[in-house]
């Protein structure tokens, strides 16, 4: 009502406007169902467990190399750049077997999530919509 678009529309009546593509996606993320938010929060914990500790990051890279994976690292999660979330979720899904082995070997509580078929379906859905 009082922003730049409103002021332009006061001067030019037939002017059309549209939010940038980031805005609707940011709004959609805020209104996600709780079970999807839970999966997103758990994926952030998993990624941060591996990426935030240099030793874990190095060991995970060695594991991926030994298993002949396409990727050797996870992408870091950033709260601000939500577009990078999709790439991080896709990478986590692609490396789900390697991450599962790594987490179970390190007795990380969320390691069992990567064996749960329903949780993996939600992760795949999240990776697809981001």
Rosetta blueprint (number, residue, H / E / L):
1 X L
2 X L
3 X L
4 X H
5 X H
6 X H
7 X H
8 X H
9 X H
10 X H
11 X H
12 X L
13 X L
14 X L
15 X L
16 X L
17 X L
18 X L
19 X L
20 X L
21 X H
22 X H
23 X H
24 X H
25 X H
26 X H
27 X H
28 X H
29 X H
30 X H
31 X L
32 X L
33 X L
34 X H
35 X H
36 X H
37 X H
38 X H
39 X H
40 X H
41 X H
42 X H
43 X H
44 X H
45 X H
46 X H
47 X H
48 X H
49 X H
50 X H
51 X H
52 X L
53 X L
54 X H
55 X H
56 X H
57 X H
58 X H
59 X H
60 X H
61 X H
62 X H
63 X H
64 X H
65 X H
66 X H
67 X H
68 X L
69 X L
70 X L
71 X L
72 X L
73 X L
74 X L
75 X L
76 X L
77 X L
78 X L
79 X L
80 X L
81 X L
82 X L
83 X H
84 X H
85 X H
86 X H
87 X H
88 X H
89 X H
90 X H
91 X H
92 X H
93 X H
94 X H
95 X L
96 X H
97 X H
98 X H
99 X H
100 X H
101 X H
102 X H
103 X H
104 X H
105 X H
106 X L
107 X L
108 X L
109 X H
110 X H
111 X H
112 X H
113 X H
114 X H
115 X H
116 X L
117 X H
118 X H
119 X H
120 X H
121 X H
122 X H
123 X H
124 X H
125 X H
126 X H
127 X H
128 X H
129 X H
130 X L
